[in-house]
Structure formats: structure tokens, C-alpha cells
């Protein structure tokens, strides 16, 4: 009897249709792409739904007050805040201002659409001056002058509107039209003006020149004046060993046309305007590279530029020079130490109160003109010296040496009492911290310590010996990338958190260090802002971002998550975007947006609608961003340098393992339909993923990728992958470089791959993408290839087209449905609306 029962059960089991997990998944799978939902949240639409997300303070010159504008769906407000009193009030009444402007100009203005621009505080901050554009064109004589000026500057002739300049008294609330006001001429691009505004330095024919204030003003009044006196400072300049600032993006035709014009210079001034310093670059041995703009008119144009590729012997060479204008002397800084070293002049932090100034010269770090601080870095970046040079003799003293077996990085050096003490940033313990040195470079004490990352100096209070700085990873229970502002005494005591809250914080401190504005949010919260004092006491709230329109349209915040890296130990942090019509009973393809770093990660921490991940999800995808070991500098040095020496593969295992963990947690993720995309380093990484894990990643869209890091620029590739310094028996130094390339794995491709590039990309040269395509052809692989005509590394005015093209590719190959119309009708509609609204 038992045997018969067992047989019967087996027969019944065979009669029941077998339902596999894959069949169930296929029945639940998304089969139609939701183009309409995606169109509702397209990049063009989002610009009209979310306005300001942060307060950008303009600190005043004569107090710790600041003004700012803030736009919501109710229009733009103009505000002034006084942290001392804890107040925030409008600069003016918008309704009354619109009425006064209308009455004076005879143009109709509305309180919600005030076209006020170029706000400037005058009369010791008691009044403001601003501009308003008229609906009327400029007078014919004015138009003629503008046209002549634009032709001289090789710009297109534009129809200019008349501009009114007003002055508004903040106490009496009176508005005056400045009829006779002449706006100061725009500073020409070539003019580098001294801090005291008495001298102007520029380049011509690769050499340095200067003119005095009188002759500069003569030029501004009449650009064709024949009697402008110029003084030549150097005579040894030549092409590719020039004193002029290097021009990028200039075609050979433009270069020839502009060869006799004045050129800008990158110089750093002493604060007394008596001297300036510069780094002169010798590119004569660096090899040329080229791009061709095929859509240029009347004929295609060639752009030739110097481009040093990793491992190449012909490296640029650098000189640190100091010029004494009073003595007309050039001092060569004796900076030589490492073969093919790079050098950088340390500059003073820009004053917040000067941010609206028309002239903002770069100043060297020292308060006096007798010494110049700079750094020099070995080619392999294992060695960095912080140095001080005698500005009269060029003699150099090494203050601080940093050495590592990977690469050394630096942050701004803090100066106390003009160099009596130095505040130095270092990762020497495996974590980034601040150290206090004396003027001779002897360590006094470590200021901060512990397993967290210090980032940037925000302020130095010399009198009270307090350092203000940003850091992350210190607060327990928070995402370690969330940024905070802290204060600490120079001796390391009294460490205090100044802006608590489980958010990513962005702070702007006033020059007195008494107050700061704090903007804070997460990807899943509404951005807010407040002003605090330097003890961490909230003075008052400022603004909350207006999300009413986007919420009304159906927006939902993304979700944050934490997973393990492939070592099952390291925590990784990510963000997940779902369709707003999400159905947990359905199976969704998953797409990872990637950027490997190592200088950053592709994972947002604060609220933003500017990224395309949310919009892409609406087609019917789960879109994620997640970190990887070796991805971001704001954790431990171990984490940041994890991929050193393995630049192609280091982050891929973590991306794959993260997706597998998420699929195990969430039944709505279809692990059999995995896509990946990224730009630049992300383009490189997404293609590598398809070739290293060809059975896991099914579809990739890779834009402007540095697939061949042996032909990408030396600075990024040698730094993050490593270059080996070799000495022979005679002590001569050479450099050896070898790196894995995507093209070497072309035969591994199994899924669908779209490669794109801009044809005049002078950053990641199109050769990277074309070489990858060539390898795929040789391997007899089907793939897709797209060139954006006339585009650089980013796709500029074709970026919206690129969004829909990318979406089509994923919809076709992960969902099996995509728009097949020859017209991108939604894009056409968005562009027309943009034209109508503008």
C-alpha cells in the first residue's frame, strides 16, 4: 500500500505544470517602458519645478551682515540678514519696488518677476546699486559702439537691451535712477590687475608686459588708442615655453589670428603689489595631440595642443619665478629636487567680503612680500615638500616633508601671524588630520586625531588660537560622508561640533569667524538653511526649499541603503531611485550609475534633482549609486587608495556584490537584468564591468570613457594607478608605467554595449573610445557607437538628447520596449516649452 501511494503522488506531481522561478519572474517583469512618466520628470521639466536649494551668502564689507536671494514658486526674494541681531528682512518690498521701477522706466514690472541684477552695496553698506534690463533696445549710437567692440573681440553681434542703473537707500527706501551713471568698463580677459590697482600685467608674443593705471584707463576709453605705453618685462618667452596662460580649446586658425593680441597670465601677487610670482611651464618637449571639429564653418578646423600621456619621457618642466616690479628683476626660485617634479604656489584664502568685487587678484599666502610659500611634488607623488622661498634671492628652505608609498595629497596651508606657526594637513597616520608647526618646520603638536577625516580649513582665529574646519566620519550613526563644521584649539583641546544633525552640511563662514551659514539636507529630505554663531548656537533659520511643484507632480524621495563590499567587512553607502508608479509585486531591471573615483564617488549625499538617475528610473528601472573601495578621499587613506595599481578592476567586485545583496533583500529587483552606465571614469568602469563580469552585467552605456588609460592624461592616470621611479647605477631616474586597458578584454563581451564620445574632446580624447571600438570589431563583436558632433568632454547643448538616447538603449535591451519614432517627440515638446517660457 505504501508503495502504491508513493507512485500515485509522483504521477500527480508530474501532471502539475512546473513553474520555475525564472518563469514567475518573467510573468512579473516590467514589459512596457513608461515614457510619459519619465517625460514628466525630464531634465528640462525639473528646471521649472525646483528652484533654489541653498542660501549663498554675500557677506558685507563693514559688518557681519550678509545678503542673499532665494527663489521659490512665488518668485525671487532679496534678503539681508544680521546675525548679530538675529534678524532677516527683505532688502526691499517687491511690490513697491516693481511699482517704482515701472513708474520710472515706463516698462511694466511685476513683484514676482523682478529682473534685478548686479547688486552692489555702496555708501558703507547703507545703499544698494543694481541694474534692470529694459524692454527697449539701446540707442543707435550705443548699438554701433557695442557692435564695433564685439567685432574687435571676435564675438557675435547681439541685440542689446537698454540697461537702467538704480540706487536704493536702505533706510529711507528711496529709489533713484542714476541717469548720468557710467558703468565701469568690463575688465578685459587679458588684464591681471595688482591689488592696489596701479599696475596691469599681461602677455604678448609669449612675454610679460605691464602698463600703469593711466595707460590702462586710456585703453578702456579707447581700445584702439595709439599712444598706450607698455613696458616689457621679459624677452626669452617662446611658444610652448611662454609666460602667457595656456589656452585650451583654441583652433590653429584662431591661434594664428590671435597671435598678436594681449593674452592673460596666471600670476600670484604679493599683498603690497610690489611683487608677483608665477609658475612658468616648459612644454616644448611634450608631444602634440589633435582634435578636428568637423562641423565648424566654413570648413572643419584643427586644434593642436600639448598633452602629456602617462609613462611618456617628454614631461613638462616647471619654474617658480618671482618678479620685483620696482627693480624690474626676475628671481628664479631654486626649487629643483625631483625629476619631472610639479610645483604649486600657495595662495591666501579669498576674503568672503570681497566676493562681489570686480577685481579679485590672487594673493600669495604670506602677508609680506619677502617670502613665498610653495609645494613641490615628485612625479610618482610619493613625495611632497612644503617650502618657503626668499623672495629676494630665490633660496629655498624645506619646512615639511610628506612621504607615502602610494600618493601624497595636500590641502591649503594655514598661516598664523604671517608664518610664526603653520597649520598643516596630512594623512600620515592613515587618516587626514591637522598639525601645528613652528616657522622653521618643527612639529609642535597634532591638533586633531582619531578615525575620522578632516577636510578643509574654514577659518583661523589667531587671537583666540582656534581652528575652524570641515570634517566627516566622526559622528556615530551617520553616513561617514556627511560633512560637518568643527572648532578646535591649536593645542588640540576643545574639539566641538558646530552644526549637528544627521545631514550633509555645507557651511560658509564670514571673515571674522563669528558666524556661518549652514545649508543641510540628505537625498531624502527637504533642504534647509540656518545661521549659527562660532560656538554652534543657532541664531535663526533662514530658508526651506520649495518642493511644492515637484511633489504635486508625484515626486518621491530616493532611499538610502548600506551594504558590504566584496570583502564582507567594509561598509558601502548608496542611494536607490524607484519609479514613482512603483509596484512591489513587479520585477524591475536594475541599473547602476557609476563613477569609480578615486577623487570622488558617484553617490549623492544631499538633495538634488540635477542628476539623471531619478528621471531614468521613471521608465521602469531601479537605479542605484553605490560606493566602492578606492572610491572616495573622505574616508581612510586605506579606503581611498585601495585601487592603487589596479585602476581597471578595483571597484567592479564591490558594485556586483552590492547589487547581489540588494536583489536578495528586495524581490522586486530582477537580478537577471542588470545595466550599468557612467561618464568619463564611469564610462571606463561601465565598459570594464561588461568585460570582467560578462555574465552578470547585461547592458552598458559608456560615455566619453578613458578606456585606454595609457593615452589618458598623466596627472590622473599616473597618480591613481601609480608610476614606478627607477634609478640606474649612475643615479639617473626614469619612470616605468604599465596599466590594464579595456580593449585587452574585448573578446569577453556578451551583452549590449553603447559607446559614445564627443568628437572634439580634448580631455578624454576620442581615441580612447575609438580604440575600444576597434578592439571590439577585431573581436567580431556587435556593439553600438555614437559620436556627438562638435562636443567636448561634456555634451553641452546635446545633453538632453543624450538623456533620451541613453534611456532608449536601456528600455530596448532591459525592458524590450522603446520609442521607435524617428522624432524624439518629448524632447521636441520640452524644447518648445523652453523657448516659449524664455
Secondary structure, DSSP 8 states (H G I E B T S, - for coil): -HHHHHHHHHHHHHHS----HHHHHHHHB--S--HHHHHHT-HHHHTTT----S---EE-SSSSEEEEEEEETTEEEEEEEETTTTEEEESS-HHHHHHHHHHHHSS---TT---EEEEEEETTTTEEEEEEEEEEE--HHHHHHHHHHHHHTT------EEEEEEEEETTT--EEE-TT--------TT-EE-TTSSEEEEEETTEEEEEEHHHHHHHHH-TT-S----EE--S--BTTB-SS----S--HHHHHHTTTS-B----EE-TTSSEEEEEEEE-TTS-EEEEEETT-SSS-EEEEEE--BTT-S---EEEEEEEETTTTEEEE-----STT-EEEE-B----GGGTT-S----BBSSSSTTEEEEEEE-TTSSEEEEEEEETTT--EEEEEEEE-SS-------EEETTTTEEEEEE-TTSS-EEEEEETTS-EEEE---SSSEEEEEEEEETTTTEEEEEEES-STTS-TT-EEEEEEETTS---EESS-SSSEEEEEE-TTSSEEEEEEE-TTS--EEEEEETTS-EEEEEEE---HHHHHTT----EEEEEE-TTSSSEEEEEEE--TT--TTSBEEEEEE----SS--S---S--S-SSHHHHHTTTEEEEEE--TT--TTS-HHHHTTTTT-TTTTTHHHHHHHHHHHHHH-TTEEEEEEEEEEETHHHHHHHHHHHHSTTT--EEEEES----TTSSBHHHHHHHH--EEEE-TT--EEEE-----GGGGGGG--SEEEEEEETT-SSS-THHHHHHHHHHHHTT---EEEEETT--SS-GGGHHHHHHHHHHHHIIIIIS-----SS-HHHHHHHHHHHHH-
